[in-house]
């Protein structure tokens, strides 16, 4: 082991001696699908394969160690981490952990819905798409009320007046804690039954007076609904709003109610107002929602019931086949020796794992559970590490070939293939991760992090043994390229992933595990289906009232009131739209944010001559980036729960890492060449625009990080120059590109001059950026701090003492209770991380190495 490299030892419960491949540890696959219901022993466990652990038969540490000893395949060598309860999906709040017959029943219904979805791909129902959506909603909406808690409690004064049921029991303090039962309540069952009846009503062949009569009769009454139709539509409206509240919180339901109020009371507004309309009665509103193609059964739910559910099933299958574990293993093994290896590992893991999950928060949590101990040992402060994990996780929604749910809606709204949308996302994704990687390299020098050697196997060996996991991802792109529809391509890729799982005996997808994967895929789409169904309220109201065109006109007129120049008007409109989308994303999930933004703000951009692809991707990216925007950045909240860092500082650090991504979408719409960043142009045009975009992102990384790679620290002057250069370069106009390039050159020369002055005058410690909470440097080191061992390990720019090797067998101190929920399980003999695991601060007098 090289000198000065901290090594993470095996966990306490691991068997003595290395695994056959040299690994010492294994951890569960990140983002693993929900455990399958306890259906008894696996009928086909395969040779030497134990029965899968379940809620009723959890795996004990000793059993896990024994299992690890039996396995002879490469395994991850990073420590297990105790994670906190966090939100695992961008669109949802935590679901119930169902057990017993209820879990089995929910899993069986979800499996039946999965079979219906697969059947629809190859043998569509003869009654048409809307009939299929009615049946699909019938299957998933009742499950929402069973799988998600209401979150409502009776007031304490009222609850105390209710009579007690049965004798009151005094808990025995010496008795073992009983397992917590988290099952649906009586109101949940009633709502589920009501949802089943209301959703099935349009297709039931039962006549109820002048209502009912089956699907065709229901469509014939469009515009002239019977009273029973109106009552059923009103009940479905209430149920969808409640389902949306359970899965996302109060904000989106309140937005839906606001749109309903606008549709009903809009006729009472002064007719001189731009947003006034003639008004709609309640029957017209229900007809637009319940019996038209723009309401509950509109494009959002159509996308959820076709594209999104198939991709969630694919993600569950791919994860159970071991792909998620392999992607993180490969990232750890590939970057295990360099100084910035810890940060690179987190970013690469987020990118690769994002191809499986397509969920920013899930990716941040899964990657953080594995890489946070490595980041901590390297010396990253908790807030900075959490920000890095959140930014890398959100990139999952931007990463082909499984973009977030909103990308499928982009394809449907613009009537283009999903492959086209993937092509638009390639360069912006590269720019996004380039900005994060540059920030990682800068932080590695600012915090003077030390390399951490992880006992991982060879990256080439992992790639040679498990590289087949990339095959299904490649198959999706190839099939899309040859003209296969997206829904069929993902089904074929799912089948390939099932077959390839038999190359690893630990991940065989036996019938029981396939059942679990299909059920988990459908359960994963429940919150998205609730959001998409509720989004139909917004789209239908906007269509009926013409709100989209009116708001767009209002937005453009507001920009024209401030300037006359068309270019300035466009720039102001874009800024207003970006602010509005950012604020909207604070309150509602990504999918709903895009839908609302497209129907409200999209027309304003189109009215100013912005091409539809550029406008749609602008709205898409700002909807996604709300996941790292304070004060409701879900990905940052999840990452902070893993690292134990403070939530708000973690949000600001995530915003710093993702800052270039906030400016790149503006380049799409401000100038004609901005479309080149979406791949819309000749190869030469796309190439030069991409290179200029890379330079602009690099300039912004210097401005936010305060360091010029290869030169040294950047002062206030250099940071200001690079910030202006980044803005000018992303404008993608010849004059602005020339000015931006000139400012970059001036900033580099200024930094070089600063370095020469420092070399002549001697090392000078100066502050190059905002203080890092909890960090220690030459300026803010406490008086009682012990000498920094890491400083002794790293020689400065001139001759210095040789690196001091870190003893590997030093005694391990007691665990620090304030270190956060993610405990550092490795040796801490050389860990100068402070009371919260916030490693070495920024000492910027050191020259870049």
C-alpha positions in Angstrom: 0.0 0.0 0.0 1.4 3.4 -0.9 2.5 5.7 1.9 0.0 8.3 3.1 -3.0 6.3 1.8 -5.7 5.5 4.3 -7.1 2.0 3.9 -10.7 1.0 4.8 -10.5 -2.4 6.6 -13.2 -5.1 6.4 -16.3 -4.8 8.5 -16.5 -6.4 11.9 -18.8 -9.1 10.8 -16.8 -10.3 7.8 -15.0 -13.6 7.9 -11.3 -13.5 8.4 -9.2 -13.5 5.2 -10.0 -12.1 1.8 -12.7 -13.4 -0.5 -11.5 -15.5 -3.4 -11.1 -12.4 -5.6 -9.3 -10.4 -3.0 -12.4 -8.5 -1.9 -13.2 -8.2 1.8 -16.7 -6.9 1.9 -20.0 -6.9 0.1 -23.0 -4.7 0.5 -26.6 -4.9 -0.6 -27.4 -3.6 -4.1 -28.2 0.1 -3.9 -31.8 1.1 -4.6 -32.9 -2.5 -4.5 -36.4 -3.1 -5.3 -39.0 -3.8 -2.6 -38.5 -7.2 -1.0 -40.8 -9.7 -2.5 -43.7 -10.9 -0.3 -43.1 -14.0 1.8 -44.5 -16.7 -0.4 -42.5 -19.5 1.1 -39.3 -21.1 0.0 -38.1 -20.4 -3.6 -39.3 -23.4 -5.6 -36.1 -23.2 -7.7 -33.4 -21.7 -5.6 -30.6 -23.0 -7.8 -27.5 -24.8 -6.7 -26.1 -23.8 -3.4 -28.5 -20.9 -3.2 -30.1 -20.2 0.2 -33.7 -19.1 0.6 -34.0 -15.3 0.0 -34.3 -13.2 3.2 -37.7 -11.7 3.6 -39.6 -9.5 6.1 -40.4 -12.6 8.1 -37.0 -14.2 7.8 -34.4 -11.4 7.9 -30.8 -12.3 7.2 -28.6 -12.3 10.3 -25.1 -10.8 10.2 -23.6 -14.3 10.7 -25.6 -15.7 7.9 -24.6 -12.9 5.7 -20.9 -13.5 6.5 -21.3 -17.2 5.8 -23.0 -16.4 2.5 -20.2 -14.0 1.5 -17.7 -16.7 2.2 -19.5 -19.1 -0.1 -19.7 -16.7 -3.0 -16.8 -16.9 -5.4 -17.5 -13.9 -7.6 -16.2 -10.4 -7.4 -18.0 -8.3 -4.7 -17.8 -4.8 -3.6 -15.2 -3.9 -1.0 -16.8 -0.9 0.6 -18.2 -0.9 4.1 -21.9 -1.4 4.9 -23.5 1.8 6.1 -26.5 2.3 8.3 -28.8 4.7 6.5 -31.5 6.9 7.8 -35.1 6.9 6.7 -35.2 9.1 3.7 -37.4 9.7 0.6 -36.4 7.3 -2.1 -38.2 8.6 -5.1 -38.5 12.0 -6.7 -42.3 11.8 -6.9 -43.2 10.0 -3.6 -43.2 10.1 0.1 -42.2 6.9 1.9 -44.6 4.1 1.4 -45.8 1.6 3.9 -43.7 -1.5 4.7 -46.6 -4.0 4.2 -46.4 -7.4 5.6 -48.4 -10.6 5.7 -51.5 -11.2 3.5 -51.9 -7.5 2.7 -48.4 -7.5 1.2 -49.1 -10.6 -0.8 -52.4 -9.2 -2.1 -50.9 -5.9 -3.1 -48.0 -7.7 -4.9 -50.5 -10.0 -6.7 -52.6 -7.1 -8.0 -49.4 -5.2 -9.0 -48.2 -8.3 -10.9 -51.6 -8.5 -12.7 -51.2 -4.9 -13.7 -47.7 -5.6 -15.0 -49.1 -8.4 -17.1 -51.8 -6.1 -18.5 -49.1 -3.5 -19.4 -47.0 -6.1 -21.2 -50.1 -7.5 -23.0 -50.9 -3.9 -24.2 -47.5 -3.6 -25.8 -48.0 -6.5 -28.2 -51.8 -7.0 -28.3 -53.4 -3.6 -27.6 -57.0 -3.7 -26.4 -59.5 -3.4 -29.2 -61.5 -0.7 -27.4 -58.7 1.9 -27.7 -56.2 3.7 -25.6 -58.7 5.5 -23.3 -60.3 2.1 -22.4 -56.8 0.8 -21.5 -56.1 3.9 -19.3 -59.4 3.3 -17.5 -58.5 -0.3 -16.7 -54.9 0.7 -15.8 -56.1 3.4 -13.3 -58.6 0.9 -11.9 -55.6 -1.3 -11.0 -53.2 1.3 -9.6 -55.4 3.9 -7.8 -56.7 1.5 -5.1 -53.2 0.3 -4.5 -52.2 3.9 -3.6 -54.6 4.0 -0.7 -53.3 0.7 0.6 -49.6 1.3 0.0 -49.4 5.0 1.3 -50.4 6.4 4.6 -52.9 9.2 4.9 -50.6 11.2 7.2 -53.7 12.6 8.9 -54.2 12.4 12.7 -57.2 13.4 14.8 -56.7 16.4 17.0 -55.4 15.4 20.4 -58.4 16.8 22.2 -60.8 14.9 20.0 -58.8 11.6 20.2 -58.8 11.8 24.0 -62.7 11.8 24.0 -63.0 8.7 21.8 -63.9 5.6 23.8 -61.1 3.1 24.3 -61.6 -0.3 22.5 -60.7 -3.2 24.8 -58.8 -3.1 28.1 -55.9 -0.8 28.3 -52.6 -2.6 28.4 -49.6 -1.4 30.4 -46.4 -2.0 28.3 -43.8 -4.3 29.9 -40.5 -2.4 29.8 -38.6 -5.7 30.0 -40.5 -7.4 27.1 -38.9 -7.4 23.7 -40.2 -4.7 21.3 -43.0 -6.0 19.1 -42.6 -5.5 15.4 -44.4 -2.4 14.2 -47.5 -3.2 12.1 -47.9 -0.8 9.3 -51.1 -2.0 7.6 -54.0 -0.1 5.9 -56.7 1.2 8.2 -60.4 0.9 7.7 -60.7 4.3 5.9 -57.9 3.2 3.6 -59.8 0.0 2.6 -63.0 2.1 2.1 -61.2 4.5 -0.2 -59.6 1.7 -2.1 -63.0 0.0 -2.7 -64.5 3.3 -3.7 -61.7 4.0 -6.1 -62.2 0.5 -7.7 -66.0 1.2 -8.3 -65.5 4.8 -9.6 -62.7 3.8 -11.9 -64.6 0.8 -13.3 -67.9 2.7 -13.7 -67.3 4.0 -17.3 -66.7 0.4 -18.6 -69.3 -1.5 -16.5 -72.1 -2.8 -18.8 -74.8 -2.0 -16.2 -77.5 0.6 -16.9 -78.3 3.0 -14.0 -81.3 4.9 -15.3 -80.1 7.1 -18.1 -76.4 6.5 -17.1 -74.1 3.5 -17.2 -74.5 1.0 -20.1 -70.9 0.4 -20.9 -67.9 2.1 -22.4 -69.6 3.1 -25.8 -72.6 4.5 -24.1 -70.4 6.5 -21.7 -68.5 8.1 -24.7 -71.8 8.9 -26.4 -72.8 11.1 -23.4 -69.7 13.3 -23.8 -70.8 16.9 -23.3 -74.2 15.8 -21.9 -73.3 13.8 -18.8 -76.0 12.2 -16.7 -76.2 13.2 -13.0 -74.7 9.8 -12.1 -71.8 10.5 -14.4 -71.2 13.8 -12.8 -71.3 12.3 -9.3 -68.8 9.5 -10.3 -66.5 12.0 -12.0 -66.6 14.3 -8.9 -65.7 11.3 -6.7 -62.8 10.3 -9.0 -61.6 14.0 -8.8 -61.5 13.9 -5.0 -59.8 10.5 -4.9 -57.1 11.5 -7.3 -56.4 14.7 -5.3 -56.2 12.6 -2.1 -53.9 10.0 -3.8 -51.7 12.9 -5.0 -51.6 14.3 -1.5 -50.6 11.0 0.0 -47.7 10.5 -2.4 -46.4 14.0 -2.8 -47.7 16.2 0.0 -50.1 19.1 0.1 -48.7 21.5 -2.5 -49.7 19.8 -5.8 -53.3 19.1 -4.6 -53.6 22.8 -3.6 -52.4 23.8 -7.1 -55.0 21.5 -8.6 -57.7 23.0 -6.4 -56.5 26.5 -7.5 -56.9 25.6 -11.2 -60.4 24.1 -10.5 -61.3 27.4 -8.7 -60.0 29.4 -11.7 -62.1 27.3 -14.1 -65.3 27.7 -12.0 -64.9 31.3 -10.9 -62.9 32.7 -13.8 -66.1 34.1 -15.3 -66.4 36.4 -12.3 -63.1 38.1 -12.9 -63.2 41.5 -14.6 -63.3 40.9 -18.3 -60.6 43.5 -18.9 -58.1 41.1 -17.2 -56.0 39.1 -19.6 -56.8 35.8 -17.7 -60.6 36.3 -17.5 -62.8 33.8 -19.3 -66.5 33.1 -19.7 -66.6 30.6 -16.8 -67.4 26.9 -16.6 -70.1 25.2 -14.6 -69.4 22.1 -12.6 -70.8 19.7 -15.1 -68.6 21.1 -17.8 -65.5 20.8 -15.6 -66.3 17.1 -14.8 -67.0 16.4 -18.4 -63.6 17.8 -19.4 -61.9 15.8 -16.7 -63.8 12.5 -16.8 -65.0 12.0 -20.4 -62.3 13.6 -22.7 -58.8 13.0 -23.8 -57.3 16.0 -22.0 -58.4 15.2 -18.4 -57.7 12.3 -16.2 -57.1 10.0 -19.2 -54.9 12.5 -21.1 -51.3 12.5 -22.2 -49.7 12.4 -18.7 -51.5 9.3 -17.6 -51.0 7.7 -21.0 -47.2 8.2 -20.7 -47.3 6.8 -17.1 -49.3 3.7 -18.2 -47.1 2.9 -21.2 -43.5 4.3 -21.1 -42.9 5.0 -17.4 -44.3 1.8 -16.0 -42.3 -0.3 -18.5 -39.1 1.5 -17.6 -39.7 1.1 -13.9 -40.1 -2.6 -14.5 -36.9 -2.7 -16.5 -35.1 -0.9 -13.7 -36.4 -3.3 -11.1 -35.3 -6.3 -13.2 -31.9 -4.8 -14.0 -31.3 -4.1 -10.3 -32.3 -7.6 -9.1 -30.0 -9.0 -11.8 -27.0 -7.3 -10.0 -26.5 -4.4 -12.4 -26.8 -1.7 -9.7 -24.2 -3.5 -7.5 -21.9 -3.9 -10.5 -22.1 -0.2 -11.6 -21.1 1.0 -8.1 -18.4 -1.7 -7.8 -16.9 -0.6 -11.1 -16.8 3.0 -10.1 -15.1 2.2 -6.8 -12.5 -0.1 -8.5 -11.8 2.3 -11.3 -10.8 5.3 -9.1 -9.4 3.8 -6.0 -5.9 5.3 -5.9 -5.8 9.0 -7.0 -6.3 11.9 -4.6 -9.7 12.8 -6.1 -10.7 9.2 -6.5 -13.4 9.5 -3.7 -15.2 12.3 -5.5 -14.9 10.7 -8.9 -16.3 7.5 -7.6 -19.4 9.2 -6.3 -20.0 11.0 -9.5 -19.3 8.0 -11.7 -21.6 5.8 -9.5 -24.4 8.4 -9.8 -24.1 8.5 -13.6 -24.1 4.7 -14.0 -26.6 3.9 -11.4 -28.9 6.6 -12.8 -29.3 4.5 -15.9 -31.0 2.0 -13.8 -33.1 4.1 -11.4 -33.9 7.3 -13.4 -34.6 8.9 -10.0 -32.4 11.6 -8.5 -33.2 11.1 -4.8 -32.9 7.3 -5.0 -29.6 7.5 -6.8 -28.2 10.0 -4.3 -29.2 7.9 -1.3 -28.0 4.6 -2.8 -24.6 6.0 -3.9 -24.2 7.9 -0.7 -24.8 4.8 1.4 -21.7 3.3 -0.3 -19.4 6.2 -1.0 -19.9 8.5 2.1 -17.5 6.5 4.3 -14.9 6.8 1.5 -15.5 10.5 1.1 -15.3 11.0 4.8 -12.0 9.2 5.1 -10.7 11.3 2.3 -11.5 14.4 4.3 -14.6 15.9 2.6 -16.9 17.9 4.9 -20.3 16.3 5.4 -22.1 19.2 3.7 -19.8 19.2 0.6 -20.0 15.5 0.3 -23.8 15.6 0.5 -24.0 18.3 -2.1 -21.8 16.3 -4.4 -24.0 13.2 -4.0 -27.2 15.2 -4.5 -25.9 16.8 -7.7 -24.6 13.5 -9.0 -27.9 11.8 -8.2 -30.0 14.4 -9.9 -28.0 13.8 -13.0 -29.7 10.4 -13.1 -32.9 12.2 -14.4 -30.7 13.7 -17.2 -28.8 10.6 -18.1 -29.7 8.6 -21.2 -31.0 6.0 -21.9 -33.5 6.1 -19.0 -34.3 9.8 -18.5 -36.8 10.9 -16.0 -40.6 10.5 -16.5 -40.9 14.0 -17.9 -38.7 13.1 -20.9 -41.4 10.7 -22.1 -44.0 13.4 -21.9 -41.6 15.7 -24.0 -41.7 13.0 -26.7 -45.5 12.8 -26.6 -46.1 16.5 -26.6 -43.8 17.2 -29.5 -44.8 13.9 -31.3 -41.2 12.8 -31.8 -39.5 9.5 -31.0 -37.9 8.9 -27.6 -34.6 8.3 -29.3 -34.8 11.9 -30.6 -35.2 13.2 -27.0 -32.3 11.1 -25.9 -30.2 12.7 -28.7 -31.2 16.1 -27.4 -30.0 15.2 -23.9 -26.6 13.9 -24.7 -24.5 17.1 -24.8 -26.3 18.8 -21.9 -25.7 15.6 -19.8 -22.0 15.7 -20.7 -21.8 19.4 -19.7 -23.6 18.7 -16.5 -21.2 16.0 -15.4 -18.2 17.9 -16.6 -19.1 20.7 -14.3 -19.5 18.3 -11.4 -16.2 16.5 -12.1 -14.3 19.8 -12.4 -15.8 20.9 -9.0 -14.6 17.5 -7.6 -11.1 18.1 -8.8 -11.1 21.7 -7.4 -12.4 20.5 -4.0 -9.8 17.8 -3.9 -7.2 20.5 -4.0 -9.0 23.1 -1.8 -9.6 20.5 1.0 -6.3 18.8 0.5 -8.1 15.4 0.6 -6.0 12.3 0.8 -6.3 9.2 -1.3 -8.3 6.3 0.3 -7.4 2.8 -0.8 -10.4 0.5 -0.9 -9.8 -3.2 -1.1 -11.8 -3.5 -4.3 -11.0 -6.0 -7.1 -9.6 -5.1 -10.5 -11.8 -2.8 -12.5 -10.9 -4.8 -15.7 -11.7 -8.0 -14.0 -15.1 -6.7 -12.9 -15.7 -5.3 -16.4 -14.8 -8.6 -18.0 -16.9 -10.7 -15.6 -20.0 -8.5 -15.2 -19.7 -6.1 -18.2 -22.7 -7.9 -19.8 -24.9 -5.7 -17.6 -24.3 -2.9 -20.2 -25.8 -5.1 -22.9 -29.5 -4.3 -22.2 -28.8 -0.6 -22.1 -27.1 -0.8 -25.5 -29.9 -2.9 -26.9 -32.4 -0.1 -26.0 -30.5 2.5 -28.0 -29.8 0.1 -31.0 -33.5 -1.0 -31.2 -34.6 2.7 -31.1 -32.1 3.5 -33.8 -33.5 0.8 -36.2 -37.1 2.0 -35.7 -38.4 -0.2 -32.9 -40.9 1.7 -30.7 -39.6 2.7 -27.2 -42.1 0.4 -25.4 -41.1 -2.7 -27.4 -37.4 -1.8 -27.1 -37.6 -1.7 -23.3 -39.5 -4.9 -23.1 -36.9 -6.7 -25.2 -34.1 -5.2 -23.1 -35.9 -6.4 -20.0 -36.1 -9.9 -21.4 -32.4 -9.8 -22.2 -31.6 -8.7 -18.6 -33.6 -11.7 -17.3 -31.6 -14.1 -19.5 -28.2 -12.5 -18.6 -29.0 -12.7 -14.9 -28.3 -16.5 -15.1 -24.6 -15.6 -15.7 -24.3 -14.8 -11.9 -25.7 -17.4 -9.6 -26.3 -14.8 -6.9 -28.7 -12.9 -9.1 -30.7 -15.6 -10.9 -34.1 -14.3 -11.8 -36.2 -17.3 -10.9 -40.0 -17.1 -11.3 -40.3 -15.9 -7.7 -37.8 -13.0 -8.3 -39.4 -12.1 -11.7 -42.7 -11.9 -9.8 -41.1 -9.6 -7.3 -39.5 -7.4 -10.0 -42.7 -7.0 -12.0 -44.6 -6.2 -8.8 -41.9 -3.7 -7.6 -42.0 -2.0 -11.0 -45.7 -1.4 -10.8 -45.5 -0.3 -7.2 -42.8 2.1 -8.2 -45.1 3.8 -10.7 -47.9 4.4 -8.2 -46.9 7.9 -7.2 -46.2 8.9 -10.8 -49.6 7.6 -11.9 -51.3 9.7 -9.1 -49.3 12.8 -10.1 -50.1 12.3 -13.8 -53.8 11.7 -13.1 -54.0 14.8 -11.0 -52.0 16.7 -13.7 -54.9 16.1 -16.0 -56.9 18.6 -13.9 -54.3 21.3 -14.8 -54.1 20.4 -18.5 -57.9 20.2 -19.0 -58.5 23.5 -17.2 -55.8 25.2 -19.2 -57.2 23.8 -22.4 -60.8 24.8 -21.6 -60.1 28.3 -20.5 -57.2 29.2 -22.8 -55.0 30.1 -19.8 -51.8 29.0 -21.5 -52.0 31.5 -24.3 -53.3 34.3 -21.9 -50.4 33.8 -19.4 -47.9 33.6 -22.2 -49.1 36.9 -23.6 -49.0 38.4 -20.1 -45.4 37.2 -19.7 -44.2 38.6 -23.0 -46.0 41.9 -22.4 -44.2 42.2 -19.0 -40.8 41.8 -20.7 -41.8 44.3 -23.5 -42.7 46.8 -20.8 -39.0 46.8 -19.7 -37.3 46.9 -23.1 -38.0 47.4 -26.8 -35.1 45.4 -28.3 -36.3 41.9 -29.4 -33.2 40.2 -28.1 -33.6 41.9 -24.7 -37.3 41.0 -24.6 -36.4 37.3 -25.2 -33.7 37.4 -22.6 -36.0 38.9 -20.0 -38.7 36.4 -20.9 -36.3 33.6 -20.5 -35.1 34.9 -17.1 -38.7 35.3 -15.9 -39.5 31.8 -17.2 -36.5 30.3 -15.4 -37.5 31.9 -12.1 -41.1 30.8 -12.5 -40.1 27.2 -13.2 -37.6 27.2 -10.3 -40.3 28.4 -7.9 -42.8 26.0 -9.3 -40.3 23.1 -8.9 -40.0 23.9 -5.2 -43.6 23.0 -4.7 -44.4 20.1 -7.0 -42.6 17.0 -8.3 -40.6 17.0 -11.5 -43.3 15.5 -13.7 -46.0 17.9 -12.6 -43.6 20.8 -12.8 -42.9 20.0 -16.4 -46.5 19.6 -17.4 -47.5 22.9 -15.7 -44.5 24.7 -17.1 -45.1 23.5 -20.6 -48.8 24.5 -20.8 -48.2 27.8 -19.1 -44.7 29.0 -20.0 -44.0 27.0 -23.1 -46.4 29.1 -25.2 -44.6 32.3 -24.2 -41.3 30.9 -25.5 -42.9 29.6 -28.7 -44.5 33.1 -29.3 -41.0 34.7 -29.3 -39.8 32.3 -32.0 -38.0 29.8 -29.8 -38.1 26.3 -31.6 -40.3 23.8 -29.9 -37.5 21.3 -29.0 -35.4 24.1 -27.4 -38.4 25.4 -25.4 -39.4 21.9 -24.3 -35.9 21.0 -23.1 -35.6 24.3 -21.4 -38.7 23.6 -19.4 -37.6 20.0 -18.8 -34.2 20.9 -17.4 -35.5 23.6 -15.0 -38.1 21.2 -13.8 -35.5 18.6 -13.1 -33.1 21.0 -11.4 -35.7 21.9 -8.8 -34.4 18.7 -7.1 -31.3 20.6 -6.0 -32.9 24.1 -5.5 -33.2 25.2 -1.9 -35.3 25.2 0.3 -37.0 21.9 -0.9 -34.2 20.1 -2.6 -35.3 16.4 -2.1 -32.0 15.0 -3.4 -30.0 17.1 -1.0 -32.3 16.2 1.9 -31.7 12.5 1.2 -28.0 13.0 0.9 -27.8 15.0 4.1 -29.6 12.1 5.9 -26.8 9.8 4.8 -23.8 12.1 5.6 -25.2 13.6 8.8 -24.5 17.1 7.5 -26.8 20.1 8.0 -29.6 20.1 5.5 -29.6 23.7 4.3 -25.8 24.0 3.8 -26.0 20.7 1.9 -28.6 22.2 -0.4 -26.4 25.2 -1.1 -23.5 23.0 -1.9 -25.6 20.9 -4.3 -26.6 24.1 -6.0 -23.0 25.0 -6.3 -22.1 21.7 -8.0 -25.1 22.0 -10.3 -24.8 25.7 -11.2 -23.6 25.2 -14.8 -26.7 23.1 -15.4 -28.8 26.1 -14.5 -27.2 28.3 -17.1 -26.8 25.8 -20.0 -30.5 25.5 -20.7 -30.7 29.3 -21.2 -28.2 28.8 -24.1 -30.8 26.6 -25.8 -33.2 29.5 -26.3 -31.3 32.7 -26.4 -29.6 32.3 -29.8 -29.9 30.1 -32.9 -26.6 28.3 -32.3 -28.0 27.3 -28.8 -29.8 24.5 -30.6 -26.5 23.0 -31.5 -26.1 21.9 -27.9 -29.2 19.7 -28.4 -27.5 18.1 -31.4 -29.7 19.9 -33.8 -27.2 21.0 -36.5 -24.4 19.7 -38.7 -21.6 17.7 -37.0 -19.2 20.7 -37.3 -21.8 23.1 -35.7 -22.5 20.6 -32.9 -18.8 20.1 -32.3 -17.8 23.8 -31.9 -20.9 24.6 -29.8 -20.1 21.6 -27.5 -16.4 22.7 -27.1 -17.5 26.3 -26.4 -20.0 25.0 -23.9 -17.3 22.9 -22.2 -15.1 26.0 -21.9 -18.0 28.0 -20.4 -18.7 25.3 -17.9 -15.1 25.1 -16.9 -15.0 28.9 -16.4 -18.1 28.7 -14.1 -16.5 25.8 -12.2 -13.5 28.1 -11.5 -15.8 30.9 -10.4 -17.7 28.8 -7.9 -14.7 26.7 -6.7 -12.0 29.4 -6.4 -9.3 27.3 -8.0 -7.6 27.1 -11.4 -6.6 23.5 -12.1 -2.9 23.4 -13.0 -2.3 26.9 -11.7 -3.5 27.3 -8.2 -6.0 29.3 -6.1 -8.1 32.0 -7.8 -8.7 35.2 -6.1 -11.7 37.5 -6.3 -10.6 39.1 -9.5 -10.0 35.8 -11.3 -13.3 34.4 -10.1 -15.2 37.5 -11.3 -13.5 37.3 -14.7 -14.3 33.6 -15.1 -17.9 34.1 -14.0 -18.4 36.8 -16.7 -16.5 34.6 -19.2 -18.8 31.6 -18.5 -21.9 33.7 -19.1 -20.5 35.1 -22.4 -19.4 31.8 -23.7 -22.8 30.2 -23.1 -24.4 32.9 -25.1 -22.9 31.2 -28.2 -22.5 34.3 -30.3 -19.2 35.0 -32.1 -18.7 38.3 -30.4 -19.5 36.9 -26.9 -17.4 33.9 -27.5 -14.4 36.0 -28.4 -14.9 38.2 -25.3 -15.4 35.2 -23.0 -12.3 33.5 -24.3 -10.3 36.7 -23.8 -11.5 37.0 -20.2 -10.5 33.3 -19.5 -7.0 34.1 -20.8 -6.8 37.2 -18.6 -8.0 35.2 -15.6 -5.3 32.6 -16.2 -2.6 35.2 -16.5 -3.7 36.9 -13.3 -3.7 33.6 -11.4 -0.1 32.8 -12.7 1.0 36.2 -11.6 -0.5 35.6 -8.2 1.4 32.3 -8.0 4.7 33.9 -8.9 4.2 36.6 -6.2 3.4 33.9 -3.6 6.5 31.9 -4.6 8.7 35.0 -4.1 7.1 36.2 -0.9 6.7 32.7 0.6 3.5 30.7 1.4 0.5 32.9 2.2 -2.7 31.5 3.4 -5.7 33.4 2.1 -9.4 32.8 1.9 -10.6 32.0 -1.6 -14.2 31.3 -0.9 -16.8 31.1 1.7 -15.9 29.3 4.9 -16.7 25.7 5.0 -18.9 24.8 8.0 -16.9 22.7 10.3 -13.8 22.8 8.1 -10.3 23.6 9.6 -7.6 25.4 7.8 -4.6 27.5 8.7 -6.9 30.4 9.4 -9.8 28.9 11.4 -8.1 26.0 13.1 -9.1 25.8 16.8 -6.4 26.6 19.3 -6.7 23.1 20.8 -6.5 21.3 17.5 -4.0 18.5 17.1 -1.5 18.8 14.3 -2.9 17.8 10.9 -1.4 14.5 9.9 -2.6 14.9 6.4 -0.5 18.1 6.0 2.5 16.1 6.9 1.6 13.6 4.2 1.5 16.1 1.4 4.6 18.0 0.5 4.2 21.6 -0.6 5.5 23.1 -3.8 9.1 23.2 -2.6 11.3 20.5 -1.1 9.9 19.0 2.0 9.9 15.9 4.2 9.0 12.6 2.8 5.4 11.4 3.3 4.8 9.8 6.7 3.2 6.4 6.4 -0.1 6.1 8.3 -0.1 3.1 10.7 -2.7 0.6 9.8 -3.0 -1.1 13.2 -3.7 1.9 15.4 -6.4 1.5 18.0 -9.8 2.6 16.9 -11.4 5.3 19.1 -15.0 5.1 20.3 -17.7 5.9 17.9 -18.7 9.6 17.8 -22.5 9.9 18.5 -22.5 13.2 16.5 -21.2 11.7 13.4 -24.6 11.4 11.7 -26.6 8.4 10.7 -23.9 7.1 8.3 -21.4 5.6 10.7 -17.8 5.4 9.7 -17.1 1.7 10.0 -13.5 1.7 9.1 -10.4 2.4 11.1 -10.1 6.0 12.2 -6.4 6.1 13.2 -5.7 8.6 10.5 -9.0 10.3 10.3 -8.8 13.9 11.1 -12.4 14.6 10.5 -13.6 16.5 13.5 -16.7 16.0 15.5 -19.1 15.6 12.5 -16.8 13.8 10.1 -16.1 17.0 8.2 -12.6 16.5 7.0 -9.8 18.9 6.4 -10.6 22.4 5.5 -9.4 24.5 2.7 -5.8 25.6 2.9 -5.3 27.3 -0.3 -1.7 28.5 -0.1 -0.7 25.1 -1.5 0.0 25.2 -5.2 -2.0 22.9 -7.5 -0.4 19.6 -8.0 
